């Protein structure tokens, strides 16, 4: 199962096309493939328990994103 997820989420490429113009091929290093069926399911698995899994941080949850705020008391 782990190998399947790894192959699904790694070594992704993307290109942008507008009319007859095309960008260079770029590597996608974060996220899931846009428009994928599995993307929303993976997001829900990630977001549902993040507040319980990570303690001592302030977490801001948005419609389709999250931010973690960390600070060091010695600074």
mmJSON file of the N, C-alpha and C atoms, coordinates in Angstrom:
{"data_MODEL":{"atom_site":{
"group_PDB":["ATOM","ATOM","ATOM","ATOM","ATOM","ATOM","ATOM","ATOM","ATOM","ATOM","ATOM","ATOM","ATOM","ATOM","ATOM","ATOM","ATOM","ATOM","ATOM","ATOM","ATOM","ATOM","ATOM","ATOM","ATOM","ATOM","ATOM","ATOM","ATOM","ATOM","ATOM","ATOM","ATOM","ATOM","ATOM","ATOM","ATOM","ATOM","ATOM","ATOM","ATOM","ATOM","ATOM","ATOM","ATOM","ATOM","ATOM","ATOM","ATOM","ATOM","ATOM","ATOM","ATOM","ATOM","ATOM","ATOM","ATOM","ATOM","ATOM","ATOM","ATOM","ATOM","ATOM","ATOM","ATOM","ATOM","ATOM","ATOM","ATOM","ATOM","ATOM","ATOM","ATOM","ATOM","ATOM","ATOM","ATOM","ATOM","ATOM","ATOM","ATOM","ATOM","ATOM","ATOM","ATOM","ATOM","ATOM","ATOM","ATOM","ATOM","ATOM","ATOM","ATOM","ATOM","ATOM","ATOM","ATOM","ATOM","ATOM","ATOM","ATOM","ATOM","ATOM","ATOM","ATOM","ATOM","ATOM","ATOM","ATOM","ATOM","ATOM","ATOM","ATOM","ATOM","ATOM","ATOM","ATOM","ATOM","ATOM","ATOM","ATOM","ATOM","ATOM","ATOM","ATOM","ATOM","ATOM","ATOM","ATOM","ATOM","ATOM","ATOM","ATOM","ATOM","ATOM","ATOM","ATOM","ATOM","ATOM","ATOM","ATOM","ATOM","ATOM","ATOM","ATOM","ATOM","ATOM","ATOM","ATOM","ATOM","ATOM","ATOM","ATOM","ATOM","ATOM","ATOM","ATOM","ATOM","ATOM","ATOM","ATOM","ATOM","ATOM","ATOM","ATOM","ATOM","ATOM","ATOM","ATOM","ATOM","ATOM","ATOM","ATOM","ATOM","ATOM","ATOM","ATOM","ATOM","ATOM","ATOM","ATOM","ATOM","ATOM","ATOM","ATOM","ATOM","ATOM","ATOM","ATOM","ATOM","ATOM","ATOM","ATOM","ATOM","ATOM","ATOM","ATOM","ATOM","ATOM","ATOM","ATOM","ATOM","ATOM","ATOM","ATOM","ATOM","ATOM","ATOM","ATOM","ATOM","ATOM","ATOM","ATOM","ATOM","ATOM","ATOM","ATOM","ATOM","ATOM","ATOM","ATOM","ATOM","ATOM","ATOM","ATOM"],
"id":[1,2,3,4,5,6,7,8,9,10,11,12,13,14,15,16,17,18,19,20,21,22,23,24,25,26,27,28,29,30,31,32,33,34,35,36,37,38,39,40,41,42,43,44,45,46,47,48,49,50,51,52,53,54,55,56,57,58,59,60,61,62,63,64,65,66,67,68,69,70,71,72,73,74,75,76,77,78,79,80,81,82,83,84,85,86,87,88,89,90,91,92,93,94,95,96,97,98,99,100,101,102,103,104,105,106,107,108,109,110,111,112,113,114,115,116,117,118,119,120,121,122,123,124,125,126,127,128,129,130,131,132,133,134,135,136,137,138,139,140,141,142,143,144,145,146,147,148,149,150,151,152,153,154,155,156,157,158,159,160,161,162,163,164,165,166,167,168,169,170,171,172,173,174,175,176,177,178,179,180,181,182,183,184,185,186,187,188,189,190,191,192,193,194,195,196,197,198,199,200,201,202,203,204,205,206,207,208,209,210,211,212,213,214,215,216,217,218,219,220,221,222,223,224,225],
"type_symbol":["N","C","C","N","C","C","N","C","C","N","C","C","N","C","C","N","C","C","N","C","C","N","C","C","N","C","C","N","C","C","N","C","C","N","C","C","N","C","C","N","C","C","N","C","C","N","C","C","N","C","C","N","C","C","N","C","C","N","C","C","N","C","C","N","C","C","N","C","C","N","C","C","N","C","C","N","C","C","N","C","C","N","C","C","N","C","C","N","C","C","N","C","C","N","C","C","N","C","C","N","C","C","N","C","C","N","C","C","N","C","C","N","C","C","N","C","C","N","C","C","N","C","C","N","C","C","N","C","C","N","C","C","N","C","C","N","C","C","N","C","C","N","C","C","N","C","C","N","C","C","N","C","C","N","C","C","N","C","C","N","C","C","N","C","C","N","C","C","N","C","C","N","C","C","N","C","C","N","C","C","N","C","C","N","C","C","N","C","C","N","C","C","N","C","C","N","C","C","N","C","C","N","C","C","N","C","C","N","C","C","N","C","C","N","C","C","N","C","C","N","C","C","N","C","C"],
"label_atom_id":["N","CA","C","N","CA","C","N","CA","C","N","CA","C","N","CA","C","N","CA","C","N","CA","C","N","CA","C","N","CA","C","N","CA","C","N","CA","C","N","CA","C","N","CA","C","N","CA","C","N","CA","C","N","CA","C","N","CA","C","N","CA","C","N","CA","C","N","CA","C","N","CA","C","N","CA","C","N","CA","C","N","CA","C","N","CA","C","N","CA","C","N","CA","C","N","CA","C","N","CA","C","N","CA","C","N","CA","C","N","CA","C","N","CA","C","N","CA","C","N","CA","C","N","CA","C","N","CA","C","N","CA","C","N","CA","C","N","CA","C","N","CA","C","N","CA","C","N","CA","C","N","CA","C","N","CA","C","N","CA","C","N","CA","C","N","CA","C","N","CA","C","N","CA","C","N","CA","C","N","CA","C","N","CA","C","N","CA","C","N","CA","C","N","CA","C","N","CA","C","N","CA","C","N","CA","C","N","CA","C","N","CA","C","N","CA","C","N","CA","C","N","CA","C","N","CA","C","N","CA","C","N","CA","C","N","CA","C","N","CA","C","N","CA","C","N","CA","C","N","CA","C","N","CA","C","N","CA","C","N","CA","C"],
"label_alt_id":[null,null,null,null,null,null,null,null,null,null,null,null,null,null,null,null,null,null,null,null,null,null,null,null,null,null,null,null,null,null,null,null,null,null,null,null,null,null,null,null,null,null,null,null,null,null,null,null,null,null,null,null,null,null,null,null,null,null,null,null,null,null,null,null,null,null,null,null,null,null,null,null,null,null,null,null,null,null,null,null,null,null,null,null,null,null,null,null,null,null,null,null,null,null,null,null,null,null,null,null,null,null,null,null,null,null,null,null,null,null,null,null,null,null,null,null,null,null,null,null,null,null,null,null,null,null,null,null,null,null,null,null,null,null,null,null,null,null,null,null,null,null,null,null,null,null,null,null,null,null,null,null,null,null,null,null,null,null,null,null,null,null,null,null,null,null,null,null,null,null,null,null,null,null,null,null,null,null,null,null,null,null,null,null,null,null,null,null,null,null,null,null,null,null,null,null,null,null,null,null,null,null,null,null,null,null,null,null,null,null,null,null,null,null,null,null,null,null,null,null,null,null,null,null,null],
"label_comp_id":["UNK","UNK","UNK","UNK","UNK","UNK","UNK","UNK","UNK","UNK","UNK","UNK","UNK","UNK","UNK","UNK","UNK","UNK","UNK","UNK","UNK","UNK","UNK","UNK","UNK","UNK","UNK","UNK","UNK","UNK","UNK","UNK","UNK","UNK","UNK","UNK","UNK","UNK","UNK","UNK","UNK","UNK","UNK","UNK","UNK","UNK","UNK","UNK","UNK","UNK","UNK","UNK","UNK","UNK","UNK","UNK","UNK","UNK","UNK","UNK","UNK","UNK","UNK","UNK","UNK","UNK","UNK","UNK","UNK","UNK","UNK","UNK","UNK","UNK","UNK","UNK","UNK","UNK","UNK","UNK","UNK","UNK","UNK","UNK","UNK","UNK","UNK","UNK","UNK","UNK","UNK","UNK","UNK","UNK","UNK","UNK","UNK","UNK","UNK","UNK","UNK","UNK","UNK","UNK","UNK","UNK","UNK","UNK","UNK","UNK","UNK","UNK","UNK","UNK","UNK","UNK","UNK","UNK","UNK","UNK","UNK","UNK","UNK","UNK","UNK","UNK","UNK","UNK","UNK","UNK","UNK","UNK","UNK","UNK","UNK","UNK","UNK","UNK","UNK","UNK","UNK","UNK","UNK","UNK","UNK","UNK","UNK","UNK","UNK","UNK","UNK","UNK","UNK","UNK","UNK","UNK","UNK","UNK","UNK","UNK","UNK","UNK","UNK","UNK","UNK","UNK","UNK","UNK","UNK","UNK","UNK","UNK","UNK","UNK","UNK","UNK","UNK","UNK","UNK","UNK","UNK","UNK","UNK","UNK","UNK","UNK","UNK","UNK","UNK","UNK","UNK","UNK","UNK","UNK","UNK","UNK","UNK","UNK","UNK","UNK","UNK","UNK","UNK","UNK","UNK","UNK","UNK","UNK","UNK","UNK","UNK","UNK","UNK","UNK","UNK","UNK","UNK","UNK","UNK","UNK","UNK","UNK","UNK","UNK","UNK"],
"label_asym_id":["A","A","A","A","A","A","A","A","A","A","A","A","A","A","A","A","A","A","A","A","A","A","A","A","A","A","A","A","A","A","A","A","A","A","A","A","A","A","A","A","A","A","A","A","A","A","A","A","A","A","A","A","A","A","A","A","A","A","A","A","A","A","A","A","A","A","A","A","A","A","A","A","A","A","A","A","A","A","A","A","A","A","A","A","A","A","A","A","A","A","A","A","A","A","A","A","A","A","A","A","A","A","A","A","A","A","A","A","A","A","A","A","A","A","A","A","A","A","A","A","A","A","A","A","A","A","A","A","A","A","A","A","A","A","A","A","A","A","A","A","A","A","A","A","A","A","A","A","A","A","A","A","A","A","A","A","A","A","A","A","A","A","A","A","A","A","A","A","A","A","A","A","A","A","A","A","A","A","A","A","A","A","A","A","A","A","A","A","A","A","A","A","A","A","A","A","A","A","A","A","A","A","A","A","A","A","A","A","A","A","A","A","A","A","A","A","A","A","A","A","A","A","A","A","A"],
"label_entity_id":["1","1","1","1","1","1","1","1","1","1","1","1","1","1","1","1","1","1","1","1","1","1","1","1","1","1","1","1","1","1","1","1","1","1","1","1","1","1","1","1","1","1","1","1","1","1","1","1","1","1","1","1","1","1","1","1","1","1","1","1","1","1","1","1","1","1","1","1","1","1","1","1","1","1","1","1","1","1","1","1","1","1","1","1","1","1","1","1","1","1","1","1","1","1","1","1","1","1","1","1","1","1","1","1","1","1","1","1","1","1","1","1","1","1","1","1","1","1","1","1","1","1","1","1","1","1","1","1","1","1","1","1","1","1","1","1","1","1","1","1","1","1","1","1","1","1","1","1","1","1","1","1","1","1","1","1","1","1","1","1","1","1","1","1","1","1","1","1","1","1","1","1","1","1","1","1","1","1","1","1","1","1","1","1","1","1","1","1","1","1","1","1","1","1","1","1","1","1","1","1","1","1","1","1","1","1","1","1","1","1","1","1","1","1","1","1","1","1","1","1","1","1","1","1","1"],
"label_seq_id":[1,1,1,2,2,2,3,3,3,4,4,4,5,5,5,6,6,6,7,7,7,8,8,8,9,9,9,10,10,10,11,11,11,12,12,12,13,13,13,14,14,14,15,15,15,16,16,16,17,17,17,18,18,18,19,19,19,20,20,20,21,21,21,22,22,22,23,23,23,24,24,24,25,25,25,26,26,26,27,27,27,28,28,28,29,29,29,30,30,30,31,31,31,32,32,32,33,33,33,34,34,34,35,35,35,36,36,36,37,37,37,38,38,38,39,39,39,40,40,40,41,41,41,42,42,42,43,43,43,44,44,44,45,45,45,46,46,46,47,47,47,48,48,48,49,49,49,50,50,50,51,51,51,52,52,52,53,53,53,54,54,54,55,55,55,56,56,56,57,57,57,58,58,58,59,59,59,60,60,60,61,61,61,62,62,62,63,63,63,64,64,64,65,65,65,66,66,66,67,67,67,68,68,68,69,69,69,70,70,70,71,71,71,72,72,72,73,73,73,74,74,74,75,75,75],
"pdbx_PDB_ins_code":[null,null,null,null,null,null,null,null,null,null,null,null,null,null,null,null,null,null,null,null,null,null,null,null,null,null,null,null,null,null,null,null,null,null,null,null,null,null,null,null,null,null,null,null,null,null,null,null,null,null,null,null,null,null,null,null,null,null,null,null,null,null,null,null,null,null,null,null,null,null,null,null,null,null,null,null,null,null,null,null,null,null,null,null,null,null,null,null,null,null,null,null,null,null,null,null,null,null,null,null,null,null,null,null,null,null,null,null,null,null,null,null,null,null,null,null,null,null,null,null,null,null,null,null,null,null,null,null,null,null,null,null,null,null,null,null,null,null,null,null,null,null,null,null,null,null,null,null,null,null,null,null,null,null,null,null,null,null,null,null,null,null,null,null,null,null,null,null,null,null,null,null,null,null,null,null,null,null,null,null,null,null,null,null,null,null,null,null,null,null,null,null,null,null,null,null,null,null,null,null,null,null,null,null,null,null,null,null,null,null,null,null,null,null,null,null,null,null,null,null,null,null,null,null,null],
"Cartn_x":[0.836,0.0,0.882,1.903,2.8,3.46,3.898,4.537,3.555,2.288,1.27,1.069,0.954,0.811,2.035,3.191,4.435,4.464,4.104,4.116,3.056,1.938,0.861,1.261,2.03,2.339,3.726,4.554,5.92,6.174,7.212,7.668,6.573,5.798,4.742,5.327,4.809,5.212,3.97,4.176,3.047,3.526,2.575,2.831,1.585,1.783,0.668,0.597,-0.6,-0.808,-1.895,-1.619,-2.603,-2.531,-3.612,-3.694,-2.523,-1.644,-0.541,0.778,0.722,1.928,1.971,3.16,3.33,4.508,4.325,5.411,6.387,7.504,8.422,7.767,8.209,7.719,8.361,7.527,8.017,7.676,8.473,8.22,7.252,6.329,5.392,5.914,6.292,6.922,5.992,4.831,3.882,2.47,1.591,0.182,-0.157,-1.406,-1.914,-2.241,-2.357,-2.675,-4.002,-3.996,-5.239,-6.317,-7.525,-8.639,-8.714,-7.835,-7.854,-9.002,-9.489,-10.566,-10.052,-8.829,-8.259,-7.844,-7.618,-7.17,-8.036,-9.35,-10.199,-10.215,-10.137,-10.123,-8.847,-7.707,-6.441,-6.446,-7.02,-7.094,-7.934,-9.065,-9.921,-9.222,-8.496,-7.738,-6.693,-6.052,-5.025,-5.628,-6.678,-7.208,-8.059,-8.723,-9.651,-9.006,-7.784,-7.139,-5.912,-5.65,-4.416,-4.371,-5.49,-5.508,-5.209,-5.562,-5.28,-3.864,-3.329,-2.028,-0.865,-1.075,0.0,-0.413,0.378,0.074,1.097,0.816,1.712,1.979,1.087,1.184,-0.19,-0.205,-1.458,-1.726,-2.871,-3.215,-4.388,-4.235,-5.311,-5.78,-7.045,-7.608,-8.45,-8.289,-9.025,-9.82,-10.561,-11.423,-10.649,-9.504,-8.736,-7.251,-6.921,-5.515,-5.354,-4.121,-3.835,-2.495,-2.318,-1.058,-0.753,0.514,0.975,1.823,1.573,2.341,3.14,4.445,5.33,6.13,6.445,7.342,8.18,9.335,10.254,10.233,9.964,9.844,11.156,12.275,13.575,13.92,13.117,13.429,12.86],
"Cartn_y":[-1.188,0.0,1.253,1.259,2.415,2.681,1.642,1.793,2.364,1.952,2.461,3.963,4.399,5.833,6.607,6.051,6.714,6.901,5.876,5.99,6.974,7.064,7.987,9.444,9.698,11.068,11.561,10.716,11.156,11.175,11.891,12.015,12.508,13.492,14.091,15.236,15.424,16.512,17.291,18.561,19.35,20.313,20.741,21.715,22.59,23.837,24.758,25.128,25.043,25.38,26.428,27.455,28.484,28.687,28.327,28.342,27.525,28.152,27.396,27.577,28.128,28.351,27.338,26.825,25.808,26.183,25.983,26.204,25.032,25.2,24.083,23.056,21.828,20.794,21.015,21.043,21.256,20.088,19.911,18.857,19.36,18.522,18.833,18.127,18.91,18.328,18.255,18.887,18.854,18.674,18.178,18.072,16.803,16.72,15.592,16.086,15.172,15.606,16.377,17.573,18.351,17.582,17.64,16.98,15.492,14.97,13.525,13.146,11.935,11.427,11.179,10.727,10.393,11.623,12.754,13.97,14.397,14.552,14.951,13.941,12.657,11.627,11.739,11.902,12.052,13.315,14.394,15.63,15.426,14.763,14.524,13.645,12.644,11.805,12.628,13.53,14.389,15.392,16.062,17.196,16.791,15.634,15.258,15.102,14.614,14.361,15.212,16.191,16.954,17.677,18.168,18.884,17.939,16.671,15.687,15.122,15.074,14.456,15.383,16.683,17.65,18.536,18.522,19.337,20.454,21.393,22.527,23.423,23.437,24.362,24.961,26.112,26.749,26.379,25.803,25.348,26.169,26.71,27.425,26.559,26.214,25.39,26.255,26.043,26.774,25.774,26.231,25.349,24.201,24.486,23.427,23.513,24.035,24.226,24.286,24.252,24.389,25.068,25.739,26.371,26.01,25.744,25.495,26.675,27.198,28.307,27.817,27.883,27.462,28.657,28.666,29.702,29.114,29.717,29.263,30.286,29.854,30.76,31.465,30.928,31.541,32.694,32.945,34.041,35.348],
"Cartn_z":[0.0,0.0,0.0,0.847,0.926,-0.426,-1.101,-2.414,-3.436,-3.352,-4.271,-4.081,-2.795,-2.526,-2.993,-2.738,-3.15,-4.665,-5.415,-6.875,-7.361,-6.651,-7.028,-6.795,-5.75,-5.355,-5.767,-6.33,-6.651,-8.153,-8.512,-9.899,-10.843,-10.376,-11.203,-12.019,-13.204,-14.101,-14.498,-14.857,-15.349,-16.414,-17.232,-18.286,-18.4,-18.728,-18.923,-20.395,-20.955,-22.364,-22.484,-23.269,-23.604,-25.109,-25.758,-27.217,-27.791,-28.551,-29.155,-28.403,-27.207,-26.388,-25.245,-24.96,-23.924,-23.023,-21.74,-20.796,-20.846,-20.173,-19.991,-19.063,-19.157,-18.256,-16.892,-15.847,-14.488,-13.587,-12.558,-11.575,-10.521,-10.113,-9.039,-7.789,-6.774,-5.585,-4.381,-4.451,-3.334,-3.872,-3.028,-3.39,-4.14,-4.506,-5.279,-6.678,-7.633,-8.993,-9.04,-9.641,-9.736,-10.493,-9.971,-10.625,-10.392,-9.562,-9.323,-8.401,-8.546,-7.705,-6.287,-6.165,-4.866,-4.06,-4.711,-4.032,-2.861,-3.035,-1.913,-0.765,-1.093,-0.046,0.778,0.118,0.841,1.692,1.18,1.958,3.217,3.094,4.257,5.298,4.851,5.785,6.527,5.811,6.403,7.39,6.992,7.75,8.952,8.889,9.952,11.319,11.377,12.669,12.929,12.104,12.271,13.624,14.102,15.386,16.554,16.424,17.47,17.351,16.147,15.918,16.246,16.112,16.348,17.511,18.554,19.734,19.871,20.723,21.013,19.808,18.847,17.724,17.483,16.878,16.494,15.041,14.786,13.444,12.927,11.736,11.058,9.898,9.897,8.842,7.909,6.638,5.616,4.791,3.834,3.041,2.414,1.85,1.189,1.503,2.669,3.006,4.517,4.986,6.409,6.585,7.706,8.083,9.522,9.797,11.159,11.579,12.779,13.31,14.498,14.406,15.483,15.964,17.243,17.738,18.855,19.054,20.089,21.211,22.407,23.549,23.863,23.42,23.73,22.807,21.795,20.855,21.302],
"occupancy":[1.0,1.0,1.0,1.0,1.0,1.0,1.0,1.0,1.0,1.0,1.0,1.0,1.0,1.0,1.0,1.0,1.0,1.0,1.0,1.0,1.0,1.0,1.0,1.0,1.0,1.0,1.0,1.0,1.0,1.0,1.0,1.0,1.0,1.0,1.0,1.0,1.0,1.0,1.0,1.0,1.0,1.0,1.0,1.0,1.0,1.0,1.0,1.0,1.0,1.0,1.0,1.0,1.0,1.0,1.0,1.0,1.0,1.0,1.0,1.0,1.0,1.0,1.0,1.0,1.0,1.0,1.0,1.0,1.0,1.0,1.0,1.0,1.0,1.0,1.0,1.0,1.0,1.0,1.0,1.0,1.0,1.0,1.0,1.0,1.0,1.0,1.0,1.0,1.0,1.0,1.0,1.0,1.0,1.0,1.0,1.0,1.0,1.0,1.0,1.0,1.0,1.0,1.0,1.0,1.0,1.0,1.0,1.0,1.0,1.0,1.0,1.0,1.0,1.0,1.0,1.0,1.0,1.0,1.0,1.0,1.0,1.0,1.0,1.0,1.0,1.0,1.0,1.0,1.0,1.0,1.0,1.0,1.0,1.0,1.0,1.0,1.0,1.0,1.0,1.0,1.0,1.0,1.0,1.0,1.0,1.0,1.0,1.0,1.0,1.0,1.0,1.0,1.0,1.0,1.0,1.0,1.0,1.0,1.0,1.0,1.0,1.0,1.0,1.0,1.0,1.0,1.0,1.0,1.0,1.0,1.0,1.0,1.0,1.0,1.0,1.0,1.0,1.0,1.0,1.0,1.0,1.0,1.0,1.0,1.0,1.0,1.0,1.0,1.0,1.0,1.0,1.0,1.0,1.0,1.0,1.0,1.0,1.0,1.0,1.0,1.0,1.0,1.0,1.0,1.0,1.0,1.0,1.0,1.0,1.0,1.0,1.0,1.0,1.0,1.0,1.0,1.0,1.0,1.0,1.0,1.0,1.0,1.0,1.0,1.0],
"B_iso_or_equiv":[0.0,0.0,0.0,0.0,0.0,0.0,0.0,0.0,0.0,0.0,0.0,0.0,0.0,0.0,0.0,0.0,0.0,0.0,0.0,0.0,0.0,0.0,0.0,0.0,0.0,0.0,0.0,0.0,0.0,0.0,0.0,0.0,0.0,0.0,0.0,0.0,0.0,0.0,0.0,0.0,0.0,0.0,0.0,0.0,0.0,0.0,0.0,0.0,0.0,0.0,0.0,0.0,0.0,0.0,0.0,0.0,0.0,0.0,0.0,0.0,0.0,0.0,0.0,0.0,0.0,0.0,0.0,0.0,0.0,0.0,0.0,0.0,0.0,0.0,0.0,0.0,0.0,0.0,0.0,0.0,0.0,0.0,0.0,0.0,0.0,0.0,0.0,0.0,0.0,0.0,0.0,0.0,0.0,0.0,0.0,0.0,0.0,0.0,0.0,0.0,0.0,0.0,0.0,0.0,0.0,0.0,0.0,0.0,0.0,0.0,0.0,0.0,0.0,0.0,0.0,0.0,0.0,0.0,0.0,0.0,0.0,0.0,0.0,0.0,0.0,0.0,0.0,0.0,0.0,0.0,0.0,0.0,0.0,0.0,0.0,0.0,0.0,0.0,0.0,0.0,0.0,0.0,0.0,0.0,0.0,0.0,0.0,0.0,0.0,0.0,0.0,0.0,0.0,0.0,0.0,0.0,0.0,0.0,0.0,0.0,0.0,0.0,0.0,0.0,0.0,0.0,0.0,0.0,0.0,0.0,0.0,0.0,0.0,0.0,0.0,0.0,0.0,0.0,0.0,0.0,0.0,0.0,0.0,0.0,0.0,0.0,0.0,0.0,0.0,0.0,0.0,0.0,0.0,0.0,0.0,0.0,0.0,0.0,0.0,0.0,0.0,0.0,0.0,0.0,0.0,0.0,0.0,0.0,0.0,0.0,0.0,0.0,0.0,0.0,0.0,0.0,0.0,0.0,0.0,0.0,0.0,0.0,0.0,0.0,0.0],
"pdbx_formal_charge":[null,null,null,null,null,null,null,null,null,null,null,null,null,null,null,null,null,null,null,null,null,null,null,null,null,null,null,null,null,null,null,null,null,null,null,null,null,null,null,null,null,null,null,null,null,null,null,null,null,null,null,null,null,null,null,null,null,null,null,null,null,null,null,null,null,null,null,null,null,null,null,null,null,null,null,null,null,null,null,null,null,null,null,null,null,null,null,null,null,null,null,null,null,null,null,null,null,null,null,null,null,null,null,null,null,null,null,null,null,null,null,null,null,null,null,null,null,null,null,null,null,null,null,null,null,null,null,null,null,null,null,null,null,null,null,null,null,null,null,null,null,null,null,null,null,null,null,null,null,null,null,null,null,null,null,null,null,null,null,null,null,null,null,null,null,null,null,null,null,null,null,null,null,null,null,null,null,null,null,null,null,null,null,null,null,null,null,null,null,null,null,null,null,null,null,null,null,null,null,null,null,null,null,null,null,null,null,null,null,null,null,null,null,null,null,null,null,null,null,null,null,null,null,null,null],
"auth_seq_id":[1,1,1,2,2,2,3,3,3,4,4,4,5,5,5,6,6,6,7,7,7,8,8,8,9,9,9,10,10,10,11,11,11,12,12,12,13,13,13,14,14,14,15,15,15,16,16,16,17,17,17,18,18,18,19,19,19,20,20,20,21,21,21,22,22,22,23,23,23,24,24,24,25,25,25,26,26,26,27,27,27,28,28,28,29,29,29,30,30,30,31,31,31,32,32,32,33,33,33,34,34,34,35,35,35,36,36,36,37,37,37,38,38,38,39,39,39,40,40,40,41,41,41,42,42,42,43,43,43,44,44,44,45,45,45,46,46,46,47,47,47,48,48,48,49,49,49,50,50,50,51,51,51,52,52,52,53,53,53,54,54,54,55,55,55,56,56,56,57,57,57,58,58,58,59,59,59,60,60,60,61,61,61,62,62,62,63,63,63,64,64,64,65,65,65,66,66,66,67,67,67,68,68,68,69,69,69,70,70,70,71,71,71,72,72,72,73,73,73,74,74,74,75,75,75],
"auth_comp_id":["UNK","UNK","UNK","UNK","UNK","UNK","UNK","UNK","UNK","UNK","UNK","UNK","UNK","UNK","UNK","UNK","UNK","UNK","UNK","UNK","UNK","UNK","UNK","UNK","UNK","UNK","UNK","UNK","UNK","UNK","UNK","UNK","UNK","UNK","UNK","UNK","UNK","UNK","UNK","UNK","UNK","UNK","UNK","UNK","UNK","UNK","UNK","UNK","UNK","UNK","UNK","UNK","UNK","UNK","UNK","UNK","UNK","UNK","UNK","UNK","UNK","UNK","UNK","UNK","UNK","UNK","UNK","UNK","UNK","UNK","UNK","UNK","UNK","UNK","UNK","UNK","UNK","UNK","UNK","UNK","UNK","UNK","UNK","UNK","UNK","UNK","UNK","UNK","UNK","UNK","UNK","UNK","UNK","UNK","UNK","UNK","UNK","UNK","UNK","UNK","UNK","UNK","UNK","UNK","UNK","UNK","UNK","UNK","UNK","UNK","UNK","UNK","UNK","UNK","UNK","UNK","UNK","UNK","UNK","UNK","UNK","UNK","UNK","UNK","UNK","UNK","UNK","UNK","UNK","UNK","UNK","UNK","UNK","UNK","UNK","UNK","UNK","UNK","UNK","UNK","UNK","UNK","UNK","UNK","UNK","UNK","UNK","UNK","UNK","UNK","UNK","UNK","UNK","UNK","UNK","UNK","UNK","UNK","UNK","UNK","UNK","UNK","UNK","UNK","UNK","UNK","UNK","UNK","UNK","UNK","UNK","UNK","UNK","UNK","UNK","UNK","UNK","UNK","UNK","UNK","UNK","UNK","UNK","UNK","UNK","UNK","UNK","UNK","UNK","UNK","UNK","UNK","UNK","UNK","UNK","UNK","UNK","UNK","UNK","UNK","UNK","UNK","UNK","UNK","UNK","UNK","UNK","UNK","UNK","UNK","UNK","UNK","UNK","UNK","UNK","UNK","UNK","UNK","UNK","UNK","UNK","UNK","UNK","UNK","UNK"],
"auth_asym_id":["A","A","A","A","A","A","A","A","A","A","A","A","A","A","A","A","A","A","A","A","A","A","A","A","A","A","A","A","A","A","A","A","A","A","A","A","A","A","A","A","A","A","A","A","A","A","A","A","A","A","A","A","A","A","A","A","A","A","A","A","A","A","A","A","A","A","A","A","A","A","A","A","A","A","A","A","A","A","A","A","A","A","A","A","A","A","A","A","A","A","A","A","A","A","A","A","A","A","A","A","A","A","A","A","A","A","A","A","A","A","A","A","A","A","A","A","A","A","A","A","A","A","A","A","A","A","A","A","A","A","A","A","A","A","A","A","A","A","A","A","A","A","A","A","A","A","A","A","A","A","A","A","A","A","A","A","A","A","A","A","A","A","A","A","A","A","A","A","A","A","A","A","A","A","A","A","A","A","A","A","A","A","A","A","A","A","A","A","A","A","A","A","A","A","A","A","A","A","A","A","A","A","A","A","A","A","A","A","A","A","A","A","A","A","A","A","A","A","A","A","A","A","A","A","A"],
"auth_atom_id":["N","CA","C","N","CA","C","N","CA","C","N","CA","C","N","CA","C","N","CA","C","N","CA","C","N","CA","C","N","CA","C","N","CA","C","N","CA","C","N","CA","C","N","CA","C","N","CA","C","N","CA","C","N","CA","C","N","CA","C","N","CA","C","N","CA","C","N","CA","C","N","CA","C","N","CA","C","N","CA","C","N","CA","C","N","CA","C","N","CA","C","N","CA","C","N","CA","C","N","CA","C","N","CA","C","N","CA","C","N","CA","C","N","CA","C","N","CA","C","N","CA","C","N","CA","C","N","CA","C","N","CA","C","N","CA","C","N","CA","C","N","CA","C","N","CA","C","N","CA","C","N","CA","C","N","CA","C","N","CA","C","N","CA","C","N","CA","C","N","CA","C","N","CA","C","N","CA","C","N","CA","C","N","CA","C","N","CA","C","N","CA","C","N","CA","C","N","CA","C","N","CA","C","N","CA","C","N","CA","C","N","CA","C","N","CA","C","N","CA","C","N","CA","C","N","CA","C","N","CA","C","N","CA","C","N","CA","C","N","CA","C","N","CA","C","N","CA","C","N","CA","C","N","CA","C","N","CA","C","N","CA","C"],
"pdbx_PDB_model_num":[1,1,1,1,1,1,1,1,1,1,1,1,1,1,1,1,1,1,1,1,1,1,1,1,1,1,1,1,1,1,1,1,1,1,1,1,1,1,1,1,1,1,1,1,1,1,1,1,1,1,1,1,1,1,1,1,1,1,1,1,1,1,1,1,1,1,1,1,1,1,1,1,1,1,1,1,1,1,1,1,1,1,1,1,1,1,1,1,1,1,1,1,1,1,1,1,1,1,1,1,1,1,1,1,1,1,1,1,1,1,1,1,1,1,1,1,1,1,1,1,1,1,1,1,1,1,1,1,1,1,1,1,1,1,1,1,1,1,1,1,1,1,1,1,1,1,1,1,1,1,1,1,1,1,1,1,1,1,1,1,1,1,1,1,1,1,1,1,1,1,1,1,1,1,1,1,1,1,1,1,1,1,1,1,1,1,1,1,1,1,1,1,1,1,1,1,1,1,1,1,1,1,1,1,1,1,1,1,1,1,1,1,1,1,1,1,1,1,1,1,1,1,1,1,1]
}}}
